């Protein structure tokens, strides 16, 4: 897999990847993964439980993300996400030492205004941080953040997971100064049946990544 030189390699998956052989993924050098847990107010990802357990069994640092719909109630979306974590972990704690902070995937407007989207996202982030004890990440694209939302500085006090494919280095929008995770390409990955899987890099060392998961 063509990861940037010196990068800590990772992937992210959802139901689109179907059944993932996480032992094979780990054998290929992947050190962390994010799995989609939920979308909107009621939708679970049908493969989240398998991915969540599979990552841990394979020794891969694991994280979970929620696909945000700005025209749906943000608190109900937070509840949906937290319920998926509760089911996956058998109750409390929702995230344990060794689990990465959660992430909010912001990439559609659904017709909502930028102000409404940012207010809803802030509500979700606050609720999930309070419930998990870990400060979430914001995931987005530079083009969406700049063109659709007007390049706001709001939410830049949360760490950034940036999606910017096929570039030498990612553009950092809004008020962020740097990125923590970078989704940089889609390629076949050993152990994943899908034709292409999102490749990610962590901006730090393996020790830094492990510290993030404490």
C-alpha positions as protocol buffer text, in pm:
chain_id: "A"
residue {
  index: 1
  type: UNK
  ca { x: 0 y: 0 z: 0 }
}
residue {
  index: 2
  type: UNK
  ca { x: 145 y: 340 z: -98 }
}
residue {
  index: 3
  type: UNK
  ca { x: 143 y: 524 z: 235 }
}
residue {
  index: 4
  type: UNK
  ca { x: 341 y: 848 z: 272 }
}
residue {
  index: 5
  type: UNK
  ca { x: 696 y: 797 z: 389 }
}
residue {
  index: 6
  type: UNK
  ca { x: 713 y: 778 z: 767 }
}
residue {
  index: 7
  type: UNK
  ca { x: 336 y: 778 z: 810 }
}
residue {
  index: 8
  type: UNK
  ca { x: 158 y: 553 z: 1058 }
}
residue {
  index: 9
  type: UNK
  ca { x: -81 y: 365 z: 826 }
}
residue {
  index: 10
  type: UNK
  ca { x: -452 y: 322 z: 879 }
}
residue {
  index: 11
  type: UNK
  ca { x: -780 y: 267 z: 697 }
}
residue {
  index: 12
  type: UNK
  ca { x: -1146 y: 351 z: 745 }
}
residue {
  index: 13
  type: UNK
  ca { x: -1437 y: 126 z: 657 }
}
residue {
  index: 14
  type: UNK
  ca { x: -1815 y: 107 z: 652 }
}
residue {
  index: 15
  type: UNK
  ca { x: -2078 y: -136 z: 526 }
}
residue {
  index: 16
  type: UNK
  ca { x: -1945 y: -73 z: 175 }
}
residue {
  index: 17
  type: UNK
  ca { x: -1641 y: -286 z: 259 }
}
residue {
  index: 18
  type: UNK
  ca { x: -1860 y: -572 z: 390 }
}
residue {
  index: 19
  type: UNK
  ca { x: -1678 y: -843 z: 588 }
}
residue {
  index: 20
  type: UNK
  ca { x: -1320 y: -736 z: 667 }
}
residue {
  index: 21
  type: UNK
  ca { x: -1048 y: -983 z: 764 }
}
residue {
  index: 22
  type: UNK
  ca { x: -880 y: -764 z: 1023 }
}
residue {
  index: 23
  type: UNK
  ca { x: -602 y: -1015 z: 1092 }
}
residue {
  index: 24
  type: UNK
  ca { x: -499 y: -986 z: 726 }
}
residue {
  index: 25
  type: UNK
  ca { x: -528 y: -608 z: 743 }
}
residue {
  index: 26
  type: UNK
  ca { x: -297 y: -601 z: 1046 }
}
residue {
  index: 27
  type: UNK
  ca { x: -52 y: -836 z: 873 }
}
residue {
  index: 28
  type: UNK
  ca { x: -32 y: -580 z: 593 }
}
residue {
  index: 29
  type: UNK
  ca { x: 102 y: -318 z: 834 }
}
residue {
  index: 30
  type: UNK
  ca { x: -212 y: -120 z: 918 }
}
residue {
  index: 31
  type: UNK
  ca { x: -191 y: 16 z: 1273 }
}
residue {
  index: 32
  type: UNK
  ca { x: -528 y: 187 z: 1317 }
}
residue {
  index: 33
  type: UNK
  ca { x: -876 y: 184 z: 1172 }
}
residue {
  index: 34
  type: UNK
  ca { x: -1198 y: 380 z: 1188 }
}
residue {
  index: 35
  type: UNK
  ca { x: -1531 y: 208 z: 1134 }
}
residue {
  index: 36
  type: UNK
  ca { x: -1863 y: 374 z: 1063 }
}
residue {
  index: 37
  type: UNK
  ca { x: -2098 y: 317 z: 1355 }
}
residue {
  index: 38
  type: UNK
  ca { x: -2408 y: 513 z: 1259 }
}
residue {
  index: 39
  type: UNK
  ca { x: -2574 y: 765 z: 1031 }
}
residue {
  index: 40
  type: UNK
  ca { x: -2848 y: 1017 z: 1101 }
}
residue {
  index: 41
  type: UNK
  ca { x: -3090 y: 959 z: 1387 }
}
residue {
  index: 42
  type: UNK
  ca { x: -3166 y: 589 z: 1359 }
}
residue {
  index: 43
  type: UNK
  ca { x: -2942 y: 415 z: 1104 }
}
residue {
  index: 44
  type: UNK
  ca { x: -2674 y: 176 z: 1234 }
}
residue {
  index: 45
  type: UNK
  ca { x: -2391 y: 45 z: 1018 }
}
residue {
  index: 46
  type: UNK
  ca { x: -2463 y: -323 z: 976 }
}
residue {
  index: 47
  type: UNK
  ca { x: -2095 y: -421 z: 996 }
}
residue {
  index: 48
  type: UNK
  ca { x: -1993 y: -198 z: 1285 }
}
residue {
  index: 49
  type: UNK
  ca { x: -2001 y: -465 z: 1554 }
}
residue {
  index: 50
  type: UNK
  ca { x: -1792 y: -703 z: 1343 }
}
residue {
  index: 51
  type: UNK
  ca { x: -1543 y: -427 z: 1260 }
}
residue {
  index: 52
  type: UNK
  ca { x: -1522 y: -300 z: 1617 }
}
residue {
  index: 53
  type: UNK
  ca { x: -1450 y: -644 z: 1759 }
}
residue {
  index: 54
  type: UNK
  ca { x: -1230 y: -744 z: 1465 }
}
residue {
  index: 55
  type: UNK
  ca { x: -998 y: -447 z: 1502 }
}
residue {
  index: 56
  type: UNK
  ca { x: -940 y: -514 z: 1869 }
}
residue {
  index: 57
  type: UNK
  ca { x: -882 y: -884 z: 1815 }
}
residue {
  index: 58
  type: UNK
  ca { x: -624 y: -803 z: 1546 }
}
residue {
  index: 59
  type: UNK
  ca { x: -438 y: -556 z: 1767 }
}
residue {
  index: 60
  type: UNK
  ca { x: -538 y: -255 z: 1558 }
}
residue {
  index: 61
  type: UNK
  ca { x: -616 y: 69 z: 1740 }
}
residue {
  index: 62
  type: UNK
  ca { x: -982 y: 130 z: 1670 }
}
residue {
  index: 63
  type: UNK
  ca { x: -1205 y: 432 z: 1629 }
}
residue {
  index: 64
  type: UNK
  ca { x: -1570 y: 489 z: 1541 }
}
residue {
  index: 65
  type: UNK
  ca { x: -1737 y: 760 z: 1335 }
}
residue {
  index: 66
  type: UNK
  ca { x: -2086 y: 894 z: 1269 }
}
residue {
  index: 67
  type: UNK
  ca { x: -2211 y: 1024 z: 934 }
}
residue {
  index: 68
  type: UNK
  ca { x: -2381 y: 1356 z: 1012 }
}
residue {
  index: 69
  type: UNK
  ca { x: -2703 y: 1477 z: 850 }
}
residue {
  index: 70
  type: UNK
  ca { x: -2744 y: 1849 z: 925 }
}
residue {
  index: 71
  type: UNK
  ca { x: -3120 y: 1851 z: 869 }
}
residue {
  index: 72
  type: UNK
  ca { x: -3177 y: 1588 z: 1141 }
}
residue {
  index: 73
  type: UNK
  ca { x: -3182 y: 1644 z: 1517 }
}
residue {
  index: 74
  type: UNK
  ca { x: -2823 y: 1654 z: 1641 }
}
residue {
  index: 75
  type: UNK
  ca { x: -2898 y: 1515 z: 1987 }
}
residue {
  index: 76
  type: UNK
  ca { x: -3088 y: 1223 z: 1837 }
}
residue {
  index: 77
  type: UNK
  ca { x: -2788 y: 1159 z: 1611 }
}
residue {
  index: 78
  type: UNK
  ca { x: -2555 y: 1164 z: 1911 }
}
residue {
  index: 79
  type: UNK
  ca { x: -2785 y: 918 z: 2088 }
}
residue {
  index: 80
  type: UNK
  ca { x: -2780 y: 691 z: 1783 }
}
residue {
  index: 81
  type: UNK
  ca { x: -2400 y: 690 z: 1778 }
}
residue {
  index: 82
  type: UNK
  ca { x: -2366 y: 636 z: 2152 }
}
residue {
  index: 83
  type: UNK
  ca { x: -2615 y: 349 z: 2140 }
}
residue {
  index: 84
  type: UNK
  ca { x: -2399 y: 174 z: 1879 }
}
residue {
  index: 85
  type: UNK
  ca { x: -2096 y: 208 z: 2109 }
}
residue {
  index: 86
  type: UNK
  ca { x: -2299 y: 82 z: 2405 }
}
residue {
  index: 87
  type: UNK
  ca { x: -2410 y: -226 z: 2213 }
}
residue {
  index: 88
  type: UNK
  ca { x: -2059 y: -292 z: 2082 }
}
residue {
  index: 89
  type: UNK
  ca { x: -1899 y: -263 z: 2426 }
}
residue {
  index: 90
  type: UNK
  ca { x: -2176 y: -428 z: 2624 }
}
residue {
  index: 91
  type: UNK
  ca { x: -2258 y: -111 z: 2817 }
}
residue {
  index: 92
  type: UNK
  ca { x: -2009 y: 112 z: 2997 }
}
residue {
  index: 93
  type: UNK
  ca { x: -1750 y: 243 z: 2936 }
}
residue {
  index: 94
  type: UNK
  ca { x: -1845 y: 348 z: 2588 }
}
residue {
  index: 95
  type: UNK
  ca { x: -1477 y: 385 z: 2497 }
}
residue {
  index: 96
  type: UNK
  ca { x: -1198 y: 210 z: 2680 }
}
residue {
  index: 97
  type: UNK
  ca { x: -825 y: 274 z: 2705 }
}
residue {
  index: 98
  type: UNK
  ca { x: -683 y: 172 z: 2369 }
}
residue {
  index: 99
  type: UNK
  ca { x: -979 y: 314 z: 2176 }
}
residue {
  index: 100
  type: UNK
  ca { x: -927 y: 623 z: 1961 }
}
residue {
  index: 101
  type: UNK
  ca { x: -1151 y: 927 z: 2009 }
}
residue {
  index: 102
  type: UNK
  ca { x: -1473 y: 925 z: 1804 }
}
residue {
  index: 103
  type: UNK
  ca { x: -1517 y: 1124 z: 1484 }
}
residue {
  index: 104
  type: UNK
  ca { x: -1798 y: 1321 z: 1322 }
}
residue {
  index: 105
  type: UNK
  ca { x: -1812 y: 1294 z: 942 }
}
residue {
  index: 106
  type: UNK
  ca { x: -1929 y: 1630 z: 802 }
}
residue {
  index: 107
  type: UNK
  ca { x: -1952 y: 1618 z: 424 }
}
residue {
  index: 108
  type: UNK
  ca { x: -2313 y: 1689 z: 323 }
}
residue {
  index: 109
  type: UNK
  ca { x: -2532 y: 1993 z: 386 }
}
residue {
  index: 110
  type: UNK
  ca { x: -2872 y: 1835 z: 308 }
}
residue {
  index: 111
  type: UNK
  ca { x: -2989 y: 2188 z: 232 }
}
residue {
  index: 112
  type: UNK
  ca { x: -2910 y: 2321 z: 580 }
}
residue {
  index: 113
  type: UNK
  ca { x: -2747 y: 2661 z: 615 }
}
residue {
  index: 114
  type: UNK
  ca { x: -2383 y: 2672 z: 723 }
}
residue {
  index: 115
  type: UNK
  ca { x: -2487 y: 2824 z: 1056 }
}
residue {
  index: 116
  type: UNK
  ca { x: -2742 y: 2549 z: 1123 }
}
residue {
  index: 117
  type: UNK
  ca { x: -2494 y: 2278 z: 1022 }
}
residue {
  index: 118
  type: UNK
  ca { x: -2222 y: 2411 z: 1250 }
}
residue {
  index: 119
  type: UNK
  ca { x: -2463 y: 2452 z: 1542 }
}
residue {
  index: 120
  type: UNK
  ca { x: -2585 y: 2096 z: 1502 }
}
residue {
  index: 121
  type: UNK
  ca { x: -2234 y: 1958 z: 1470 }
}
residue {
  index: 122
  type: UNK
  ca { x: -2127 y: 2145 z: 1782 }
}
residue {
  index: 123
  type: UNK
  ca { x: -2423 y: 1996 z: 1970 }
}
residue {
  index: 124
  type: UNK
  ca { x: -2327 y: 1643 z: 1860 }
}
residue {
  index: 125
  type: UNK
  ca { x: -1961 y: 1691 z: 1947 }
}
residue {
  index: 126
  type: UNK
  ca { x: -2040 y: 1827 z: 2292 }
}
residue {
  index: 127
  type: UNK
  ca { x: -2280 y: 1543 z: 2373 }
}
residue {
  index: 128
  type: UNK
  ca { x: -2044 y: 1269 z: 2254 }
}
residue {
  index: 129
  type: UNK
  ca { x: -1746 y: 1414 z: 2438 }
}
residue {
  index: 130
  type: UNK
  ca { x: -1947 y: 1430 z: 2759 }
}
residue {
  index: 131
  type: UNK
  ca { x: -2061 y: 1070 z: 2722 }
}
residue {
  index: 132
  type: UNK
  ca { x: -1731 y: 914 z: 2617 }
}
residue {
  index: 133
  type: UNK
  ca { x: -1478 y: 1130 z: 2798 }
}
residue {
  index: 134
  type: UNK
  ca { x: -1281 y: 1168 z: 2475 }
}
residue {
  index: 135
  type: UNK
  ca { x: -1274 y: 1479 z: 2259 }
}
residue {
  index: 136
  type: UNK
  ca { x: -1401 y: 1389 z: 1910 }
}
residue {
  index: 137
  type: UNK
  ca { x: -1244 y: 1458 z: 1573 }
}
residue {
  index: 138
  type: UNK
  ca { x: -1402 y: 1653 z: 1291 }
}
residue {
  index: 139
  type: UNK
  ca { x: -1378 y: 1485 z: 950 }
}
residue {
  index: 140
  type: UNK
  ca { x: -1435 y: 1684 z: 632 }
}
residue {
  index: 141
  type: UNK
  ca { x: -1308 y: 1779 z: 286 }
}
residue {
  index: 142
  type: UNK
  ca { x: -1130 y: 2109 z: 216 }
}
residue {
  index: 143
  type: UNK
  ca { x: -1361 y: 2179 z: -80 }
}
residue {
  index: 144
  type: UNK
  ca { x: -1675 y: 2120 z: 127 }
}
residue {
  index: 145
  type: UNK
  ca { x: -1550 y: 2324 z: 422 }
}
residue {
  index: 146
  type: UNK
  ca { x: -1446 y: 2614 z: 200 }
}
residue {
  index: 147
  type: UNK
  ca { x: -1701 y: 2619 z: -81 }
}
residue {
  index: 148
  type: UNK
  ca { x: -2016 y: 2492 z: 89 }
}
residue {
  index: 149
  type: UNK
  ca { x: -1963 y: 2626 z: 441 }
}
residue {
  index: 150
  type: UNK
  ca { x: -1763 y: 2940 z: 358 }
}
residue {
  index: 151
  type: UNK
  ca { x: -1444 y: 2827 z: 535 }
}
residue {
  index: 152
  type: UNK
  ca { x: -1559 y: 2890 z: 895 }
}
residue {
  index: 153
  type: UNK
  ca { x: -1319 y: 2878 z: 1189 }
}
residue {
  index: 154
  type: UNK
  ca { x: -1590 y: 2721 z: 1404 }
}
residue {
  index: 155
  type: UNK
  ca { x: -1504 y: 2375 z: 1537 }
}
residue {
  index: 156
  type: UNK
  ca { x: -1131 y: 2429 z: 1484 }
}
residue {
  index: 157
  type: UNK
  ca { x: -1074 y: 2364 z: 1854 }
}
residue {
  index: 158
  type: UNK
  ca { x: -1144 y: 1999 z: 1769 }
}
residue {
  index: 159
  type: UNK
  ca { x: -870 y: 1794 z: 1605 }
}
residue {
  index: 160
  type: UNK
  ca { x: -896 y: 1758 z: 1229 }
}
residue {
  index: 161
  type: UNK
  ca { x: -930 y: 1444 z: 1020 }
}
residue {
  index: 162
  type: UNK
  ca { x: -895 y: 1578 z: 667 }
}
residue {
  index: 163
  type: UNK
  ca { x: -997 y: 1401 z: 346 }
}
residue {
  index: 164
  type: UNK
  ca { x: -790 y: 1526 z: 53 }
}
residue {
  index: 165
  type: UNK
  ca { x: -710 y: 1266 z: -209 }
}
residue {
  index: 166
  type: UNK
  ca { x: -426 y: 1245 z: -458 }
}
residue {
  index: 167
  type: UNK
  ca { x: -223 y: 1543 z: -333 }
}
residue {
  index: 168
  type: UNK
  ca { x: 130 y: 1561 z: -193 }
}
residue {
  index: 169
  type: UNK
  ca { x: 1 y: 1721 z: 126 }
}
residue {
  index: 170
  type: UNK
  ca { x: -352 y: 1811 z: 234 }
}
residue {
  index: 171
  type: UNK
  ca { x: -501 y: 2160 z: 242 }
}
residue {
  index: 172
  type: UNK
  ca { x: -604 y: 2261 z: 593 }
}
residue {
  index: 173
  type: UNK
  ca { x: -924 y: 2471 z: 591 }
}
residue {
  index: 174
  type: UNK
  ca { x: -1088 y: 2706 z: 839 }
}
residue {
  index: 175
  type: UNK
  ca { x: -908 y: 2786 z: 1160 }
}
residue {
  index: 176
  type: UNK
  ca { x: -709 y: 2463 z: 1181 }
}
residue {
  index: 177
  type: UNK
  ca { x: -333 y: 2486 z: 1181 }
}
residue {
  index: 178
  type: UNK
  ca { x: -265 y: 2118 z: 1112 }
}
residue {
  index: 179
  type: UNK
  ca { x: -424 y: 1777 z: 1066 }
}
residue {
  index: 180
  type: UNK
  ca { x: -407 y: 1468 z: 1284 }
}
residue {
  index: 181
  type: UNK
  ca { x: -545 y: 1212 z: 1038 }
}
residue {
  index: 182
  type: UNK
  ca { x: -531 y: 1244 z: 660 }
}
residue {
  index: 183
  type: UNK
  ca { x: -745 y: 1033 z: 429 }
}
residue {
  index: 184
  type: UNK
  ca { x: -526 y: 1053 z: 121 }
}
residue {
  index: 185
  type: UNK
  ca { x: -615 y: 777 z: -126 }
}
residue {
  index: 186
  type: UNK
  ca { x: -834 y: 479 z: -212 }
}
residue {
  index: 187
  type: UNK
  ca { x: -655 y: 152 z: -290 }
}
residue {
  index: 188
  type: UNK
  ca { x: -709 y: -224 z: -257 }
}
residue {
  index: 189
  type: UNK
  ca { x: -616 y: -349 z: 90 }
}
residue {
  index: 190
  type: UNK
  ca { x: -535 y: -710 z: 177 }
}
residue {
  index: 191
  type: UNK
  ca { x: -819 y: -851 z: 387 }
}
residue {
  index: 192
  type: UNK
  ca { x: -1082 y: -610 z: 254 }
}
residue {
  index: 193
  type: UNK
  ca { x: -1311 y: -744 z: -20 }
}
residue {
  index: 194
  type: UNK
  ca { x: -1399 y: -404 z: -163 }
}
residue {
  index: 195
  type: UNK
  ca { x: -1213 y: -293 z: -475 }
}
residue {
  index: 196
  type: UNK
  ca { x: -1085 y: 18 z: -298 }
}
residue {
  index: 197
  type: UNK
  ca { x: -1058 y: 122 z: 65 }
}
residue {
  index: 198
  type: UNK
  ca { x: -984 y: 462 z: 216 }
}
residue {
  index: 199
  type: UNK
  ca { x: -619 y: 491 z: 320 }
}
residue {
  index: 200
  type: UNK
  ca { x: -527 y: 718 z: 610 }
}
residue {
  index: 201
  type: UNK
  ca { x: -209 y: 851 z: 765 }
}
residue {
  index: 202
  type: UNK
  ca { x: -154 y: 962 z: 1123 }
}
residue {
  index: 203
  type: UNK
  ca { x: 47 y: 1279 z: 1173 }
}
residue {
  index: 204
  type: UNK
  ca { x: 286 y: 1153 z: 1439 }
}
residue {
  index: 205
  type: UNK
  ca { x: 466 y: 846 z: 1567 }
}
residue {
  index: 206
  type: UNK
  ca { x: 325 y: 514 z: 1680 }
}
residue {
  index: 207
  type: UNK
  ca { x: 384 y: 626 z: 2039 }
}
residue {
  index: 208
  type: UNK
  ca { x: 186 y: 945 z: 1968 }
}
residue {
  index: 209
  type: UNK
  ca { x: -99 y: 739 z: 1826 }
}
residue {
  index: 210
  type: UNK
  ca { x: -103 y: 509 z: 2126 }
}
residue {
  index: 211
  type: UNK
  ca { x: -107 y: 813 z: 2356 }
}
residue {
  index: 212
  type: UNK
  ca { x: -410 y: 944 z: 2167 }
}
residue {
  index: 213
  type: UNK
  ca { x: -591 y: 618 z: 2243 }
}
residue {
  index: 214
  type: UNK
  ca { x: -530 y: 626 z: 2619 }
}
